[in-house]
Amino acid sequence: MISLKITNVKHFMGRLLGSDDFDSFLLEEATVSTYNTFQIDGHMNREFYTTEEWEDETIHPYDFSMWKNMRPICFDLIKGTHTPSAFRFVLHLIPQYVQPILSKGDTAITSQQIKAFVLNIKYDGTVLTLVTGTAFHTFLMDKTPDALWDQTLRQFLDKKGISYEEL
């Protein structure tokens, strides 16, 4: 787990909300505080779909909504003349990208043992921070997946030109 302070918030927000850079993530939850506080639960809602639709994995391939589908909604909540007083996004890397990250390291842990590589994005009105995390299906002693996820996120940010400081 690492904690990073974003040094150019405007640039980061442009990449997060105005481009497809983060479309390899799913949205677990979002909270945006502007003139109201808006909360989004990213879990797919079973009751919304017919039985046939729910069984069709092309309609809802994941337990959470895809960031690319939720991004315009979050953008609409944030855009305007006033900066939000706060926001928080909890993103999960899409599962198909987990194994390629694990294959970069020396670990016996498989993608089936990892519930999610998580990225927490938090803005408190002045500072924007990113905190990584790894959720496992069961307790594991090997911390290699955490280190690989941290390294991958740093490389991702560097590639996208997003500047940060380690906290």
Backbone torsions as a table, in degrees:
resi	resn	phi	psi	omega
1	MET	NA	132.5	175.5
2	ILE	-128.0	157.5	175.5
3	SER	-124.5	125.7	-176.8
4	LEU	-124.2	137.7	174.9
5	LYS	-98.8	124.6	178.1
6	ILE	-77.7	126.7	-175.1
7	THR	-90.0	-20.2	176.4
8	ASN	-125.8	88.7	-173.8
9	VAL	-62.6	-43.1	-177.9
10	LYS	-60.1	-44.8	178.9
11	HIS	-63.1	-46.0	179.8
12	PHE	-59.0	-46.1	-178.0
13	MET	-64.4	-34.6	175.1
14	GLY	-62.2	-39.5	179.0
15	ARG	-72.3	-40.5	-177.9
16	LEU	-68.7	-47.4	-172.5
17	LEU	-102.5	-20.5	-173.7
18	GLY	-111.7	9.5	179.3
19	SER	-145.8	174.8	178.9
20	ASP	-92.9	14.2	-176.2
21	ASP	-56.6	-35.2	-176.2
22	PHE	-103.7	16.5	-177.5
23	ASP	-72.3	-2.0	174.6
24	SER	-89.3	18.1	179.5
25	PHE	-121.1	159.8	172.4
26	LEU	-111.1	151.3	179.2
27	LEU	-99.1	115.4	173.6
28	GLU	-80.7	-47.4	178.9
29	GLU	-159.0	156.5	177.0
30	ALA	-143.0	142.7	172.3
31	THR	-134.5	125.0	180.0
32	VAL	-127.3	123.4	178.9
33	SER	-108.6	110.5	173.5
34	THR	-125.6	-121.3	176.2
35	TYR	-71.7	-17.1	170.1
36	ASN	-138.0	169.3	172.5
37	THR	-103.9	122.0	-178.5
38	PHE	-107.2	133.9	178.6
39	GLN	-123.2	134.5	178.6
40	ILE	-122.2	125.5	172.6
41	ASP	-95.1	115.4	-175.3
42	GLY	-78.9	-3.4	177.8
43	HIS	-63.0	136.9	176.4
44	MET	-66.9	137.1	-174.8
45	ASN	-95.5	104.9	-177.9
46	ARG	-56.3	-39.7	-175.2
47	GLU	-65.7	-19.6	-178.9
48	PHE	-73.1	-28.6	-171.5
49	TYR	-100.8	151.6	169.9
50	THR	-71.5	166.4	178.3
51	THR	-59.4	-42.0	-179.6
52	GLU	-64.8	-42.8	178.9
53	GLU	-64.5	-41.6	-178.1
54	TRP	-64.6	-33.7	-179.9
55	GLU	-79.2	-13.4	179.5
56	ASP	-87.4	104.5	-175.9
57	GLU	-68.5	-13.2	175.6
58	THR	-73.8	-24.0	179.2
59	ILE	-80.0	-43.2	177.9
60	HIS	-139.0	82.2	-175.7
61	PRO	-72.7	-14.5	-175.5
62	TYR	-131.1	166.3	176.7
63	ASP	-71.8	-24.5	-178.6
64	PHE	-114.6	160.3	177.0
65	SER	-70.8	146.4	177.6
66	MET	-73.2	137.4	-179.9
67	TRP	-56.5	-38.8	-177.6
68	LYS	-60.7	-27.7	177.5
69	ASN	-83.6	-28.9	-177.3
70	MET	-91.8	-19.6	-177.5
71	ARG	-54.2	-46.5	179.9
72	PRO	-63.8	-33.6	178.4
73	ILE	-67.1	-46.7	179.1
74	CYS	-64.8	-38.1	177.3
75	PHE	-60.7	-45.2	179.2
76	ASP	-61.0	-33.9	178.9
77	LEU	-71.6	-30.8	-173.9
78	ILE	-93.1	-33.9	-173.5
79	LYS	-62.8	155.4	179.0
80	GLY	142.4	-174.3	-177.1
81	THR	-82.0	-20.1	-179.6
82	HIS	-104.4	140.2	173.3
83	THR	-72.2	138.7	177.1
84	PRO	-57.1	148.5	176.6
85	SER	-74.0	-25.6	177.8
86	ALA	-171.1	158.4	168.1
87	PHE	-158.5	161.8	178.8
88	ARG	-150.7	130.8	175.5
89	PHE	-124.8	136.0	173.2
90	VAL	-114.4	112.9	-177.6
91	LEU	-112.9	147.4	174.6
92	HIS	-118.6	135.7	174.7
93	LEU	-64.2	137.6	178.3
94	ILE	-57.8	133.5	-173.4
95	PRO	-51.7	-33.6	-177.5
96	GLN	-64.5	-15.4	180.0
97	TYR	-94.2	-3.2	-177.5
98	VAL	-71.2	-48.9	-176.5
99	GLN	-61.5	-42.4	177.0
100	PRO	-59.1	-33.5	177.1
101	ILE	-69.2	-43.9	179.9
102	LEU	-63.6	-33.3	-177.3
103	SER	-69.6	-12.1	178.4
104	LYS	-79.1	-10.6	-176.3
105	GLY	-123.9	175.3	179.7
106	ASP	-97.3	85.7	-179.2
107	THR	-145.5	147.2	176.5
108	ALA	-90.1	-3.3	-178.9
109	ILE	-71.9	136.8	-179.2
110	THR	-106.1	166.0	179.3
111	SER	-63.7	-24.5	178.1
112	GLN	-68.5	-21.8	179.3
113	GLN	-86.2	-12.4	-177.8
114	ILE	-101.6	123.7	177.1
115	LYS	-76.9	-42.4	179.3
116	ALA	-168.9	146.8	162.1
117	PHE	-93.7	121.0	-169.9
118	VAL	-111.0	143.6	173.8
119	LEU	-127.5	115.7	176.3
120	ASN	-97.9	126.2	179.2
121	ILE	-116.0	121.5	-175.7
122	LYS	-134.0	131.3	175.7
123	TYR	-123.0	126.9	-175.9
124	ASP	-106.4	14.9	-177.9
125	GLY	104.1	-20.2	178.4
126	THR	-135.1	-39.6	-174.3
127	VAL	-119.5	136.3	175.5
128	LEU	-109.4	123.9	-179.6
129	THR	-122.9	150.8	173.4
130	LEU	-117.7	133.9	176.4
131	VAL	-129.9	127.2	178.9
132	THR	-89.7	161.4	175.0
133	GLY	-161.2	159.7	175.8
134	THR	-128.3	126.2	177.0
135	ALA	-105.0	127.2	-179.8
136	PHE	-107.5	156.4	175.4
137	HIS	-74.1	-23.8	178.2
138	THR	-150.9	164.0	-179.4
139	PHE	-65.5	133.3	177.7
140	LEU	-132.0	139.8	179.9
141	MET	-77.7	-30.5	-176.0
142	ASP	-71.1	118.9	-179.4
143	LYS	-98.9	9.3	179.3
144	THR	-57.6	-43.2	178.7
145	PRO	-58.2	-37.1	177.1
146	ASP	-60.2	-47.9	-178.8
147	ALA	-64.4	-39.5	179.1
148	LEU	-66.1	-40.6	177.9
149	TRP	-64.8	-44.2	178.1
150	ASP	-59.3	-46.2	-180.0
151	GLN	-62.9	-42.9	-179.7
152	THR	-63.4	-41.3	179.9
153	LEU	-65.4	-43.8	177.6
154	ARG	-57.7	-45.6	179.7
155	GLN	-62.5	-39.9	178.1
156	PHE	-61.1	-48.6	-179.8
157	LEU	-62.7	-43.3	178.8
158	ASP	-60.6	-44.2	-179.2
159	LYS	-62.8	-34.9	-178.7
160	LYS	-86.9	-0.4	178.7
161	GLY	72.7	26.8	-179.7
162	ILE	-94.3	117.4	-176.9
163	SER	-88.0	145.5	-175.9
164	TYR	-153.3	163.6	173.0
165	GLU	-125.0	141.2	175.6
166	GLU	-73.6	136.7	176.5
167	LEU	-102.4	NA	NA
